[in-house]
Amino acid sequence: MEERSTWQSLVSACKKGDLSAQEVLYKRYVKAMLNSSFRILNNREDAEDAVQEAFLKAFGSLNSFRGESSFGAWLKRIVVNQSINILKKRKDEAVPWDEKSQLEWEQKNDWQDTERPYSVQDAYEALHQLSDGYRSVFSLYMLEGYDHKEIAEILGISVSTSISQYNRAKKRLQTIMKNKQGHGQDRAIISRK
């Protein structure tokens, strides 16, 4: 957990034009922001572009930062939005989905979370096999901690579309992981409870 006084003093220095404070903030957050962006975009160059743009926007709008959340959380929101903008340019694959279709799909595909253990590498590889639309919703929900209402606002889709994209991504991941296990992959295993 970041120390409030540390980032507050760095942000104050940045507001006064201290470039060394900007450099410290950049170095402190760049790796985590690249990871977040990459999980959404699945492309290193695009993630780097998104993060660079996000830092430029953040440093350019520090006066609007009120400190209600940590600097890292505020910056992450900017990074996620930049990543989503890049994703939208790629014409993500979000498919409209109404509530009736959602209920029919859930009844037809009634499945429980499996308790099969998989390696971290298996999960990482499977995640990057998903389409942009599935991966972005899944990453925002499971890895970044946004709820479906927030995801819907970020992506400009309905809440039910976010839910369906998440469910489809989860189902696709299970299929990918099941196929990996069926091919005798021998890896270190973990399980999520």
C-alpha positions as CSV (number, residue, x, y, z in Angstrom):
1,M,0.0,0.0,0.0
2,E,1.4,3.3,-1.0
3,E,2.1,5.9,1.7
4,R,-0.2,8.8,1.4
5,S,2.3,11.4,2.5
6,T,4.8,10.2,-0.1
7,W,2.6,10.4,-3.2
8,Q,1.0,13.6,-1.9
9,S,4.4,15.4,-1.6
10,L,5.4,14.1,-5.0
11,V,2.1,15.3,-6.6
12,S,2.5,18.7,-4.9
13,A,6.1,18.9,-6.3
14,C,4.8,17.9,-9.8
15,K,2.1,20.7,-9.6
16,K,5.0,23.1,-9.1
17,G,6.7,21.9,-12.2
18,D,9.3,19.6,-10.5
19,L,10.4,17.3,-13.3
20,S,12.4,15.0,-10.9
21,A,9.1,14.4,-9.0
22,Q,7.4,13.4,-12.2
23,E,10.2,11.0,-12.9
24,V,9.9,9.4,-9.5
25,L,6.1,9.0,-9.9
26,Y,6.7,7.6,-13.4
27,K,9.2,5.1,-12.2
28,R,7.1,4.1,-9.2
29,Y,4.0,3.3,-11.3
30,V,5.0,2.5,-14.9
31,K,5.4,-1.2,-14.4
32,A,2.1,-1.8,-12.7
33,M,0.3,0.4,-15.3
34,L,2.0,-1.5,-18.2
35,N,0.7,-4.7,-16.7
36,S,-2.8,-3.4,-16.4
37,S,-2.8,-2.1,-19.9
38,F,-1.3,-5.2,-21.4
39,R,-3.9,-7.4,-19.8
40,I,-6.5,-5.4,-21.6
41,L,-4.8,-4.9,-24.9
42,N,-2.7,-8.0,-25.3
43,N,-0.1,-6.0,-27.3
44,R,3.0,-4.6,-25.7
45,E,3.4,-1.7,-28.1
46,D,-0.2,-0.6,-27.7
47,A,0.1,-1.0,-23.9
48,E,3.3,1.2,-23.9
49,D,1.4,3.8,-26.0
50,A,-1.6,3.8,-23.7
51,V,0.6,4.2,-20.6
52,Q,2.7,7.0,-22.1
53,E,-0.5,8.8,-23.1
54,A,-2.0,8.2,-19.6
55,F,1.1,9.7,-17.9
56,L,1.0,12.7,-20.2
57,K,-2.7,13.2,-19.4
58,A,-2.2,12.7,-15.7
59,F,0.7,15.1,-15.4
60,G,-1.2,17.6,-17.6
61,S,-4.3,17.4,-15.4
62,L,-2.8,17.1,-11.9
63,N,-4.8,20.2,-10.8
64,S,-7.9,18.1,-11.2
65,F,-6.6,15.4,-8.9
66,R,-8.4,16.0,-5.6
67,G,-6.7,13.2,-3.6
68,E,-9.9,11.4,-2.8
69,S,-8.2,8.2,-3.9
70,S,-4.6,7.3,-4.1
71,F,-2.6,8.7,-7.0
72,G,-2.0,5.1,-8.2
73,A,-5.8,4.5,-8.3
74,W,-6.4,7.8,-10.1
75,L,-3.6,7.0,-12.6
76,K,-4.9,3.5,-13.2
77,R,-8.3,4.8,-14.1
78,I,-6.6,7.0,-16.8
79,V,-4.6,4.0,-18.0
80,V,-7.6,1.8,-18.3
81,N,-9.5,4.5,-20.2
82,Q,-6.6,5.0,-22.6
83,S,-6.4,1.2,-23.1
84,I,-10.1,1.0,-23.8
85,N,-9.8,3.8,-26.3
86,I,-7.2,1.9,-28.2
87,L,-9.3,-1.2,-27.9
88,K,-12.3,0.6,-29.3
89,K,-10.2,1.7,-32.3
90,R,-9.6,-2.0,-33.0
91,K,-13.4,-2.5,-33.0
92,D,-13.8,-4.8,-30.1
93,E,-16.2,-7.7,-30.4
94,A,-18.8,-6.8,-27.8
95,V,-22.0,-8.3,-28.9
96,P,-25.4,-6.8,-27.8
97,W,-27.0,-9.1,-25.4
98,D,-30.4,-8.7,-23.8
99,E,-31.6,-10.1,-20.4
100,K,-33.8,-12.8,-22.0
101,S,-30.8,-14.1,-24.0
102,Q,-28.7,-14.0,-20.9
103,L,-31.2,-16.1,-18.9
104,E,-31.5,-18.6,-21.8
105,W,-27.7,-18.8,-22.1
106,E,-27.3,-19.4,-18.4
107,Q,-29.9,-22.2,-18.4
108,K,-28.5,-23.9,-21.4
109,N,-24.9,-23.6,-20.1
110,D,-25.4,-24.4,-16.5
111,W,-21.9,-25.1,-15.3
112,Q,-20.0,-24.9,-12.0
113,D,-16.6,-23.5,-11.6
114,T,-14.2,-26.4,-11.9
115,E,-11.8,-27.2,-9.1
116,R,-9.1,-28.3,-11.5
117,P,-5.8,-26.8,-10.8
118,Y,-3.9,-25.0,-13.6
119,S,-0.5,-23.3,-13.8
120,V,-0.2,-19.5,-13.8
121,Q,1.4,-19.9,-17.3
122,D,-1.6,-21.8,-18.5
123,A,-4.0,-19.1,-17.3
124,Y,-1.8,-16.4,-18.8
125,E,-1.6,-18.1,-22.2
126,A,-5.4,-18.8,-22.2
127,L,-6.2,-15.2,-21.3
128,H,-4.3,-13.9,-24.3
129,Q,-6.1,-16.3,-26.6
130,L,-9.4,-14.5,-25.9
131,S,-10.8,-11.9,-28.3
132,D,-10.3,-8.3,-27.5
133,G,-13.9,-7.9,-26.2
134,Y,-13.8,-10.9,-24.0
135,R,-10.4,-10.2,-22.7
136,S,-11.1,-6.6,-21.8
137,V,-14.3,-7.3,-19.9
138,F,-12.7,-10.3,-18.1
139,S,-9.6,-8.3,-17.2
140,L,-11.5,-5.3,-16.0
141,Y,-13.8,-7.5,-13.9
142,M,-11.4,-10.2,-12.5
143,L,-8.0,-8.6,-12.5
144,E,-8.8,-4.9,-12.1
145,G,-11.7,-5.2,-9.8
146,Y,-14.3,-3.2,-11.6
147,D,-18.0,-4.2,-11.4
148,H,-20.2,-4.7,-14.4
149,K,-21.8,-1.3,-14.1
150,E,-18.4,0.4,-14.1
151,I,-17.2,-1.7,-17.0
152,A,-20.3,-0.8,-19.0
153,E,-19.6,2.9,-18.5
154,I,-15.9,2.5,-19.4
155,L,-16.6,0.5,-22.5
156,G,-19.8,2.2,-23.6
157,I,-21.9,-1.0,-23.5
158,S,-24.8,-2.2,-21.4
159,V,-24.5,-3.9,-18.1
160,S,-26.0,-7.1,-19.6
161,T,-23.4,-7.0,-22.4
162,S,-20.6,-6.7,-19.9
163,I,-22.1,-9.7,-18.0
164,S,-22.5,-11.8,-21.1
165,Q,-19.0,-10.9,-22.4
166,Y,-17.6,-11.9,-19.0
167,N,-19.6,-15.2,-19.0
168,R,-18.5,-16.0,-22.5
169,A,-14.9,-15.2,-21.7
170,K,-15.1,-17.4,-18.6
171,K,-16.6,-20.3,-20.6
172,R,-14.0,-19.9,-23.4
173,L,-11.2,-19.9,-20.8
174,Q,-12.5,-23.1,-19.3
175,T,-12.5,-24.7,-22.8
176,I,-9.0,-23.6,-23.4
177,M,-7.8,-24.8,-20.0
178,K,-9.6,-28.1,-20.4
179,N,-8.0,-28.6,-23.8
180,K,-4.6,-27.9,-22.3
181,Q,-5.1,-30.4,-19.5
182,G,-6.4,-33.0,-22.0
183,H,-3.1,-32.7,-23.9
184,G,-1.1,-33.9,-20.9
185,Q,0.4,-30.6,-20.0
186,D,2.7,-31.2,-17.0
187,R,3.1,-27.8,-15.2
188,A,3.2,-26.5,-11.6
189,I,-0.4,-26.3,-10.5
190,I,-2.4,-23.8,-8.5
191,S,-6.0,-23.5,-7.7
192,R,-8.3,-20.5,-7.0
193,K,-10.7,-20.8,-4.1
